[in-house]
Amino acid sequence: MAKFIFVTGGVTSSLGKGILAASLAKLLQARGLRVTIQKFDPYINIDPGTMNPYEHGECYVTEDGAETDLDLGHYERFLGVYTSQANNVTTGKIYQEVINRERRGDYLGKTVQVIPHITDEIKRRMLLLGTSGQYDIILTEIGGTVGDIESLPFIEAIRQLKWKLPKEDYLVIHLTLVPYLASAKELKTKPTQHSVKELQSYGVNPHIIVCRTEHPLGNDRKIKIAEFCNVDYDSVIEALDAETIYDVPLYLKKEKLDQIVLNKFGYNDTPDTDLVQWNNFLQRLKFPKKEITIGLIGKYIELKDAYISIYESFIHAGAQNECKVNVERIHSEEINKNNVKSKLSHLDGIFVAPGFGQRGIDGKIVTIQYARENNIPFFGVCLGMQMAVIEFAKNILQLEDANSTEMKQNCKNPVIDMMQEQKTIVNMGGTMRLGAYNCHLYENTLAHKIYGETTITERHRHRYEFNSKYLQQYTDNGMIASGINPDSNLVEIVEIPSHKFFIGVQFHPELKSTILKPHPLFSEFVKACLS
């Protein structure tokens, strides 16, 4: 059985439990331990796949096709280790499983209750990855904050696990806020004290308290928190606001968080932390030699989390190219033929983001036409690729009423159409083409040059595809399919060879970009923008 760390949060949401968990996991991994992270979310949705990006931010897709919380993206980017369906569990999944068992009669006539049946299922899911033998340490992040009604069963499950797991295999870390009152010019520890008291009232005593703060805590405040919250002095960890999320592991290393965890787990012979590659990445990130501006054209730009993996992919690609990438967010609804030049002419490159639905697509089409006609490096993902196909049909092929059946069901020329196997599906949740699929790349194409190989694997999340009935017309007029799924012949990549850099992909490359392995499509796009 692996050792388990449970990460809870208090005072306020959005404190950064996911970044804390990912950073600690990175430090432990850098000391030679096999580590993974799982997220337990208290909402009743089965997964975030049916949730609006404004509600939940990005829906992150794993290799095995799970639609998950965006924090799993941070886990993979920090660790370089794939997650799976088992790494993200919601209240909806827990209740669905318990109700299915009740309907089958598995409970033999007993009254089904939150305790023990719901909490037993939560505990089973929490321990599942630990029984695989693949990991030494499992970090479990609990979504929301202590005191939320919906998260109480998760906290109760953690309390019960204290008695199920050996003492040396069980650790609770509580993340809180120590706010700074400008009028009093003072940090206040009282919210932390109340948050820990709330957690203790449920029978869970944190072993380590991590304090998110704008200013250094100082020894006096650490002592005060330790005394009033009943933890060791060296187990009060200062988590200062960082310049980037990639600085957080170094801040926590300075506070010796990884060593404190190892001591509590009884590890005595782990090697020193190896963060050479991490530091090299940070050096390139913070001291770029060049600078470019890329326009991200999307419909959810008001919420940064809606495109979080894309922003992080540009950070990775920029660091690899020793270049600062300024991503300028531009709402596609605000772009039209009259203002497209004034809005886009200053950009070094144009990225058209994924999305769903009719809203904002006219602006995307106008944008792509501008990029194509003015030889500006262009990169489109998922819907961005589909809009490039529609723009080409309208303005080059001169196909009357060319469109996607997602936007106009009875259009005359459906150059983008719903996949055949999707047409009989009624339930929307978890039924898209999801997860990793192979793609064959044709030689002597931009895609083949970028990847350097003929077979790749990328992650998908879509229902609509390039309509292959029109493929020959596209090929004859200068837009080629450079990547094809070998099993279904689905067009995965389109490009315009005569253009400086023009490529659209049906899959989501941003989901596989990591700190130490930037995605080649983003890296080459940045390189094209630099030139």
C-alpha positions as CSV (number, residue, x, y, z in Angstrom):
1,M,0.0,0.0,0.0
2,A,1.2,3.5,-0.8
3,K,1.4,6.4,1.6
4,F,-1.4,9.0,1.5
5,I,-1.4,12.8,1.8
6,F,-4.8,14.5,1.9
7,V,-4.9,18.2,1.0
8,T,-7.8,20.3,2.3
9,G,-8.5,24.0,2.1
10,G,-10.1,26.6,4.2
11,V,-11.0,30.3,4.5
12,T,-11.6,30.8,0.8
13,S,-11.6,28.9,-2.5
14,S,-9.0,29.5,-5.3
15,L,-6.1,29.5,-2.8
16,G,-4.2,27.0,-5.0
17,K,-4.7,23.6,-3.5
18,G,-4.0,22.1,-6.9
19,I,-0.7,24.0,-7.3
20,L,0.3,23.1,-3.7
21,A,-0.4,19.4,-4.4
22,A,1.4,19.5,-7.7
23,S,4.4,21.3,-6.3
24,L,4.8,19.0,-3.3
25,A,4.4,16.0,-5.6
26,K,7.1,17.4,-7.8
27,L,9.5,17.8,-4.9
28,L,8.8,14.2,-3.8
29,Q,9.2,12.9,-7.3
30,A,12.5,14.8,-7.6
31,R,13.8,12.8,-4.7
32,G,13.2,9.5,-6.5
33,L,9.7,8.6,-5.3
34,R,6.8,7.5,-7.5
35,V,4.0,10.0,-7.0
36,T,0.6,10.7,-8.4
37,I,-2.3,13.1,-7.5
38,Q,-6.0,12.6,-7.5
39,K,-8.8,15.2,-7.2
40,F,-12.1,14.7,-5.3
41,D,-14.7,17.3,-6.3
42,P,-17.9,17.8,-4.3
43,Y,-20.2,18.8,-7.1
44,I,-23.0,16.5,-8.3
45,N,-22.1,16.5,-12.0
46,I,-20.6,13.1,-13.0
47,D,-17.8,15.1,-14.6
48,P,-17.2,18.6,-15.9
49,G,-17.9,17.5,-19.5
50,T,-21.3,19.0,-19.7
51,M,-20.4,22.2,-17.8
52,N,-20.0,25.6,-19.4
53,P,-16.4,26.8,-19.3
54,Y,-17.6,30.0,-17.5
55,E,-18.8,27.6,-14.7
56,H,-15.8,25.4,-14.3
57,G,-13.0,26.5,-16.6
58,E,-11.3,24.1,-18.9
59,C,-12.4,20.5,-19.1
60,Y,-9.2,18.5,-19.1
61,V,-9.1,15.2,-21.0
62,T,-6.9,12.3,-20.0
63,E,-5.3,9.6,-22.3
64,D,-8.1,7.1,-21.4
65,G,-10.8,9.6,-22.3
66,A,-11.9,10.9,-18.9
67,E,-13.3,14.5,-18.8
68,T,-11.8,15.8,-15.6
69,D,-11.1,18.9,-13.5
70,L,-8.5,21.4,-14.8
71,D,-6.3,20.7,-11.9
72,L,-5.3,17.3,-13.4
73,G,-3.7,19.4,-16.2
74,H,-1.4,21.0,-13.5
75,Y,-0.7,17.5,-12.1
76,E,0.5,16.3,-15.5
77,R,2.4,19.4,-16.4
78,F,4.3,19.4,-13.2
79,L,5.0,15.7,-12.9
80,G,5.1,14.6,-16.6
81,V,3.0,11.5,-15.5
82,Y,-0.3,10.7,-17.1
83,T,-3.5,10.7,-15.0
84,S,-6.6,8.6,-15.7
85,Q,-10.3,8.3,-14.9
86,A,-9.3,7.1,-11.4
87,N,-7.6,10.4,-10.7
88,N,-10.8,12.5,-10.6
89,V,-13.8,11.6,-8.6
90,T,-17.0,13.7,-8.1
91,T,-19.9,13.4,-5.7
92,G,-21.9,12.5,-8.8
93,K,-19.7,9.5,-9.5
94,I,-19.9,8.3,-5.9
95,Y,-23.7,8.5,-5.7
96,Q,-24.2,7.0,-9.1
97,E,-22.1,3.9,-8.1
98,V,-24.0,3.6,-4.7
99,I,-27.4,3.9,-6.4
100,N,-26.5,1.4,-9.1
101,R,-25.5,-1.1,-6.3
102,E,-28.8,-0.4,-4.5
103,R,-30.8,-1.1,-7.7
104,R,-28.9,-4.4,-8.2
105,G,-29.7,-5.4,-4.6
106,D,-26.1,-5.5,-3.5
107,Y,-26.9,-4.1,-0.1
108,L,-29.3,-7.0,0.7
109,G,-32.2,-4.9,1.8
110,K,-30.3,-2.6,4.1
111,T,-31.2,1.1,4.4
112,V,-28.6,3.0,2.2
113,Q,-27.2,6.0,4.0
114,V,-24.4,8.6,3.7
115,I,-22.6,6.8,6.5
116,P,-21.5,4.1,5.9
117,H,-22.4,3.6,2.2
118,I,-21.4,6.9,0.6
119,T,-18.3,7.3,2.8
120,D,-17.3,3.7,2.2
121,E,-17.4,4.3,-1.6
122,I,-15.4,7.5,-1.1
123,K,-12.7,5.6,0.9
124,R,-12.6,2.8,-1.7
125,R,-11.9,5.4,-4.5
126,M,-9.4,7.2,-2.3
127,L,-7.4,4.0,-1.8
128,L,-7.8,2.6,-5.3
129,L,-4.6,4.0,-6.9
130,G,-2.6,3.0,-3.8
131,T,-3.3,-0.7,-4.3
132,S,-1.8,-0.7,-7.8
133,G,1.8,-1.0,-6.7
134,Q,2.7,1.8,-9.2
135,Y,3.2,4.6,-6.6
136,D,4.9,5.3,-3.3
137,I,2.8,8.3,-2.4
138,I,-0.7,9.4,-3.4
139,L,-1.8,13.0,-2.9
140,T,-5.5,13.5,-2.7
141,E,-6.9,17.1,-3.2
142,I,-10.3,17.7,-1.8
143,G,-12.2,20.4,-3.8
144,G,-14.0,23.3,-2.1
145,T,-13.3,24.5,1.4
146,V,-13.8,23.0,4.9
147,G,-17.3,23.8,6.1
148,D,-19.0,23.4,2.7
149,I,-22.0,21.2,3.1
150,E,-21.3,19.2,0.0
151,S,-17.7,18.3,1.0
152,L,-18.6,16.9,4.5
153,P,-18.7,13.2,3.3
154,F,-15.2,13.6,1.9
155,I,-13.9,15.0,5.2
156,E,-15.7,12.3,7.1
157,A,-14.0,9.7,4.8
158,I,-10.6,11.2,5.6
159,R,-11.4,11.0,9.3
160,Q,-12.3,7.3,9.0
161,L,-9.2,6.5,7.0
162,K,-7.1,7.7,10.0
163,W,-8.2,4.4,11.7
164,K,-7.9,2.3,8.6
165,L,-4.4,3.3,7.5
166,P,-1.2,2.8,9.5
167,K,-0.1,6.0,11.3
168,E,3.0,6.3,9.2
169,D,1.0,6.1,6.0
170,Y,-1.5,8.9,6.7
171,L,-0.9,12.7,6.5
172,V,-3.3,15.7,6.3
173,I,-2.2,19.1,4.9
174,H,-4.5,22.1,5.3
175,L,-4.1,25.2,3.1
176,T,-5.4,28.4,4.5
177,L,-5.2,32.2,3.9
178,V,-3.4,34.6,6.2
179,P,-4.8,37.9,4.9
180,Y,-3.0,41.3,5.1
181,L,-5.1,44.2,6.3
182,A,-3.6,47.3,4.6
183,S,-5.3,49.7,7.0
184,A,-3.8,48.0,10.0
185,K,-0.6,47.0,8.1
186,E,-0.8,43.6,9.7
187,L,-1.2,39.9,8.8
188,K,-4.1,38.3,10.5
189,T,-3.9,34.6,11.7
190,K,-7.5,34.4,13.0
191,P,-9.0,33.1,9.7
192,T,-6.5,30.3,9.8
193,Q,-7.3,29.5,13.4
194,H,-11.0,29.3,12.7
195,S,-10.5,27.2,9.5
196,V,-8.4,24.6,11.4
197,K,-10.9,24.7,14.3
198,E,-13.7,23.9,11.8
199,L,-11.6,21.0,10.4
200,Q,-10.9,19.7,13.9
201,S,-14.6,19.8,14.7
202,Y,-15.1,17.1,12.1
203,G,-12.5,14.9,13.8
204,V,-9.6,15.7,11.4
205,N,-6.4,17.2,12.8
206,P,-4.0,18.5,10.2
207,H,-0.4,17.5,10.5
208,I,0.9,20.4,8.4
209,I,-0.6,23.9,7.8
210,V,0.4,25.8,4.7
211,C,-0.3,29.5,4.9
212,R,-0.9,31.4,1.7
213,T,0.2,35.0,2.3
214,E,1.3,38.2,0.6
215,H,4.0,39.0,3.2
216,P,6.4,36.8,5.2
217,L,4.8,35.3,8.3
218,G,7.7,35.7,10.7
219,N,8.5,33.4,13.6
220,D,6.0,35.0,16.0
221,R,3.0,34.3,13.7
222,K,4.3,30.8,13.0
223,I,4.5,30.1,16.7
224,K,1.0,31.5,17.3
225,I,-0.5,29.3,14.5
226,A,1.3,26.3,15.8
227,E,0.1,26.8,19.4
228,F,-3.5,27.6,18.6
229,C,-3.8,25.0,15.9
230,N,-2.0,22.2,17.7
231,V,0.7,21.4,15.2
232,D,4.5,21.4,15.4
233,Y,6.2,24.7,14.8
234,D,8.2,23.4,11.8
235,S,4.9,22.2,10.3
236,V,3.6,25.7,9.8
237,I,4.7,26.4,6.2
238,E,4.8,29.9,4.6
239,A,3.5,30.0,1.0
240,L,4.3,33.4,-0.3
241,D,2.6,34.7,-3.5
242,A,4.8,33.6,-6.4
243,E,5.7,35.3,-9.6
244,T,4.7,32.2,-11.5
245,I,3.2,28.9,-10.5
246,Y,6.4,27.3,-11.5
247,D,8.2,29.1,-8.6
248,V,6.0,27.4,-6.0
249,P,8.0,24.1,-5.7
250,L,11.2,26.2,-5.0
251,Y,9.4,28.3,-2.4
252,L,8.1,25.1,-0.7
253,K,11.5,23.5,-0.9
254,K,13.0,26.5,0.9
255,E,10.4,25.9,3.6
256,K,11.5,22.2,3.7
257,L,8.0,21.0,3.1
258,D,9.2,17.8,1.3
259,Q,11.6,17.0,4.1
260,I,9.0,17.5,6.8
261,V,6.6,15.1,4.9
262,L,9.4,12.5,4.4
263,N,10.2,12.7,8.1
264,K,6.6,12.2,9.1
265,F,6.4,9.2,6.7
266,G,9.6,7.7,8.1
267,Y,11.6,8.0,4.9
268,N,15.3,8.2,6.0
269,D,17.3,7.4,2.9
270,T,15.8,9.4,0.0
271,P,18.3,11.2,-2.3
272,D,18.6,15.0,-2.5
273,T,16.1,16.9,-4.6
274,D,17.1,17.0,-8.3
275,L,15.6,20.1,-9.8
276,V,18.3,20.9,-12.4
277,Q,16.0,20.6,-15.4
278,W,13.3,22.6,-13.5
279,N,15.7,25.4,-12.7
280,N,16.9,25.5,-16.3
281,F,13.3,25.9,-17.5
282,L,12.8,28.8,-15.0
283,Q,16.0,30.4,-16.1
284,R,14.8,30.4,-19.8
285,L,11.3,31.5,-18.7
286,K,12.5,34.5,-16.6
287,F,15.3,35.7,-18.8
288,P,14.0,35.5,-22.4
289,K,16.1,36.9,-25.3
290,K,13.2,37.7,-27.6
291,E,9.5,38.7,-27.3
292,I,6.4,38.2,-29.5
293,T,2.7,38.8,-29.3
294,I,0.2,36.1,-30.2
295,G,-3.5,36.8,-30.5
296,L,-5.7,34.1,-28.9
297,I,-9.1,34.4,-30.6
298,G,-11.8,32.8,-28.5
299,K,-15.2,33.1,-27.0
300,Y,-14.4,32.4,-23.4
301,I,-11.6,34.9,-22.9
302,E,-13.1,36.6,-19.9
303,L,-12.2,33.6,-17.8
304,K,-8.5,32.6,-18.0
305,D,-9.1,29.1,-16.7
306,A,-11.2,28.4,-19.8
307,Y,-8.0,28.1,-21.9
308,I,-5.5,27.4,-19.1
309,S,-3.7,24.5,-20.8
310,I,-3.3,26.7,-23.9
311,Y,-1.7,29.5,-21.9
312,E,0.6,27.1,-20.1
313,S,1.6,25.5,-23.5
314,F,2.7,28.9,-24.7
315,I,4.7,29.4,-21.6
316,H,6.5,26.1,-22.2
317,A,7.0,26.8,-25.9
318,G,8.3,30.3,-25.1
319,A,10.8,29.1,-22.6
320,Q,12.1,26.4,-25.0
321,N,12.6,29.2,-27.6
322,E,14.0,31.6,-25.0
323,C,11.2,33.9,-25.9
324,K,8.6,35.8,-23.9
325,V,5.2,35.0,-25.4
326,N,2.6,37.7,-24.8
327,V,-0.8,36.2,-25.3
328,E,-3.4,38.8,-26.2
329,R,-6.9,37.6,-25.6
330,I,-9.3,38.9,-28.2
331,H,-13.0,38.1,-28.2
332,S,-14.1,36.6,-31.5
333,E,-17.5,38.3,-31.2
334,E,-15.8,41.7,-31.5
335,I,-14.0,41.0,-34.8
336,N,-15.6,41.8,-38.2
337,K,-14.5,42.7,-41.7
338,N,-14.4,46.4,-40.9
339,N,-12.1,46.2,-37.9
340,V,-10.1,43.0,-38.4
341,K,-7.0,44.8,-39.6
342,S,-6.9,47.2,-36.7
343,K,-7.3,44.4,-34.2
344,L,-4.9,41.9,-35.7
345,S,-2.2,43.7,-37.7
346,H,0.2,44.1,-34.8
347,L,0.2,40.4,-34.0
348,D,3.2,38.1,-34.7
349,G,0.9,35.1,-34.9
350,I,-2.8,34.1,-34.6
351,F,-4.2,31.2,-32.6
352,V,-7.9,30.3,-32.9
353,A,-9.1,28.5,-29.8
354,P,-11.5,25.5,-29.4
355,G,-15.1,25.8,-28.3
356,F,-18.7,24.8,-29.0
357,G,-21.7,26.5,-30.6
358,Q,-22.6,29.3,-33.0
359,R,-21.6,32.3,-30.9
360,G,-18.5,34.1,-32.2
361,I,-17.7,31.9,-35.2
362,D,-18.1,34.7,-37.7
363,G,-15.3,36.6,-36.0
364,K,-13.1,33.5,-36.1
365,I,-13.7,33.0,-39.9
366,V,-12.8,36.6,-40.6
367,T,-9.7,36.2,-38.4
368,I,-8.6,33.1,-40.3
369,Q,-9.1,34.8,-43.7
370,Y,-7.0,37.7,-42.5
371,A,-4.2,35.3,-41.3
372,R,-4.3,33.3,-44.6
373,E,-4.3,36.3,-46.9
374,N,-1.6,38.2,-45.1
375,N,0.7,35.2,-44.5
376,I,0.6,35.5,-40.7
377,P,1.5,32.3,-38.8
378,F,-1.8,30.6,-38.0
379,F,-2.6,27.7,-35.6
380,G,-6.1,26.4,-35.0
381,V,-7.2,23.7,-32.5
382,C,-10.4,21.7,-32.7
383,L,-13.1,24.3,-33.6
384,G,-10.3,26.5,-34.7
385,M,-9.3,23.9,-37.3
386,Q,-13.0,23.5,-38.3
387,M,-13.3,27.2,-38.8
388,A,-10.2,27.2,-41.1
389,V,-11.9,24.5,-43.2
390,I,-15.1,26.5,-43.4
391,E,-13.2,29.8,-44.3
392,F,-11.4,28.0,-47.1
393,A,-14.6,26.6,-48.5
394,K,-16.3,30.0,-48.5
395,N,-13.5,32.1,-49.9
396,I,-11.4,29.7,-52.0
397,L,-13.7,26.9,-53.1
398,Q,-16.6,29.3,-53.4
399,L,-19.0,26.7,-52.0
400,E,-22.4,28.2,-51.4
401,D,-23.6,27.9,-47.8
402,A,-20.6,26.0,-46.6
403,N,-20.8,25.4,-42.9
404,S,-20.7,22.9,-40.0
405,T,-23.9,21.0,-39.2
406,E,-23.2,22.0,-35.6
407,M,-23.9,25.6,-36.6
408,K,-26.4,25.1,-39.4
409,Q,-28.0,21.6,-39.6
410,N,-29.3,21.8,-43.1
411,C,-26.6,23.8,-44.8
412,K,-26.0,23.0,-48.5
413,N,-22.3,22.1,-48.1
414,P,-21.6,20.5,-44.7
415,V,-17.8,20.6,-45.0
416,I,-17.8,19.9,-41.2
417,D,-20.3,17.2,-40.2
418,M,-21.2,15.2,-37.2
419,M,-19.4,11.9,-36.9
420,Q,-21.6,9.0,-38.0
421,E,-21.4,7.2,-34.7
422,Q,-22.5,10.3,-32.9
423,K,-25.7,10.7,-34.7
424,T,-27.7,8.3,-32.6
425,I,-26.4,9.5,-29.3
426,V,-29.0,11.1,-26.9
427,N,-27.0,11.5,-23.7
428,M,-24.5,14.3,-24.0
429,G,-22.2,13.5,-21.0
430,G,-19.1,11.4,-21.7
431,T,-20.2,10.5,-25.2
432,M,-17.9,12.6,-27.4
433,R,-14.8,11.2,-29.2
434,L,-12.6,11.3,-26.1
435,G,-9.0,10.4,-25.3
436,A,-6.0,9.3,-27.2
437,Y,-6.1,8.2,-30.8
438,N,-3.4,7.5,-33.4
439,C,-2.7,9.8,-36.3
440,H,-0.7,9.0,-39.4
441,L,1.4,11.9,-40.8
442,Y,2.2,12.1,-44.5
443,E,5.9,12.8,-45.3
444,N,7.0,16.1,-46.7
445,T,4.3,18.0,-44.8
446,L,4.6,20.7,-42.1
447,A,3.1,18.3,-39.6
448,H,5.7,15.6,-40.4
449,K,8.5,18.2,-40.1
450,I,7.2,19.4,-36.7
451,Y,6.8,15.9,-35.2
452,G,9.7,14.2,-36.9
453,E,7.8,10.9,-37.1
454,T,4.9,9.3,-39.1
455,T,2.7,8.0,-36.3
456,I,1.6,10.2,-33.3
457,T,-0.9,9.9,-30.6
458,E,-3.0,12.9,-29.5
459,R,-6.1,13.5,-27.3
460,H,-9.5,14.4,-28.6
461,R,-12.8,15.9,-27.5
462,H,-15.3,16.5,-30.3
463,R,-18.4,15.2,-32.1
464,Y,-17.9,16.9,-35.5
465,E,-15.3,16.1,-38.2
466,F,-13.9,17.2,-41.6
467,N,-16.3,15.8,-44.2
468,S,-14.0,13.7,-46.4
469,K,-16.4,13.9,-49.3
470,Y,-14.9,17.4,-50.0
471,L,-11.2,16.3,-49.4
472,Q,-10.2,16.2,-53.1
473,Q,-11.6,19.7,-53.7
474,Y,-9.5,21.0,-50.8
475,T,-6.4,19.2,-52.0
476,D,-6.8,20.5,-55.6
477,N,-7.0,24.1,-54.3
478,G,-4.1,24.2,-51.9
479,M,-5.3,22.9,-48.5
480,I,-4.1,19.4,-47.7
481,A,-4.9,16.8,-45.1
482,S,-1.5,16.0,-43.6
483,G,-2.7,13.8,-40.7
484,I,-5.2,11.0,-40.9
485,N,-6.5,8.5,-38.3
486,P,-5.4,5.1,-39.7
487,D,-8.5,3.3,-38.5
488,S,-11.4,5.7,-39.4
489,N,-9.7,7.9,-42.1
490,L,-10.8,10.9,-40.1
491,V,-8.9,14.0,-41.1
492,E,-6.9,15.1,-38.1
493,I,-4.6,17.8,-39.5
494,V,-5.0,20.3,-42.3
495,E,-2.4,22.7,-43.6
496,I,-1.7,25.1,-46.5
497,P,1.8,24.3,-47.9
498,S,2.1,27.7,-49.7
499,H,1.6,29.6,-46.5
500,K,4.4,30.6,-44.1
501,F,2.8,28.6,-41.3
502,F,-0.8,27.5,-41.5
503,I,-2.0,24.5,-39.6
504,G,-5.2,23.3,-38.0
505,V,-5.6,20.2,-35.8
506,Q,-8.8,18.4,-34.7
507,F,-7.2,17.2,-31.5
508,H,-6.0,19.1,-28.4
509,P,-2.2,19.3,-28.3
510,E,-2.3,21.6,-25.3
511,L,-3.3,18.7,-23.1
512,K,0.1,17.0,-23.6
513,S,2.5,19.9,-23.2
514,T,4.6,19.8,-20.0
515,I,7.3,21.9,-18.4
516,L,10.1,19.6,-19.4
517,K,8.5,18.4,-22.7
518,P,6.8,21.4,-24.5
519,H,4.5,20.3,-27.3
520,P,6.2,20.5,-30.7
521,L,3.2,22.2,-32.4
522,F,3.3,25.1,-29.9
523,S,7.1,25.3,-30.1
524,E,7.2,25.4,-33.8
525,F,4.4,27.9,-34.0
526,V,6.3,30.2,-31.6
527,K,9.4,29.7,-33.7
528,A,7.4,30.7,-36.9
529,C,6.1,33.8,-35.2
530,L,9.7,34.8,-34.2
531,S,10.8,34.6,-37.8
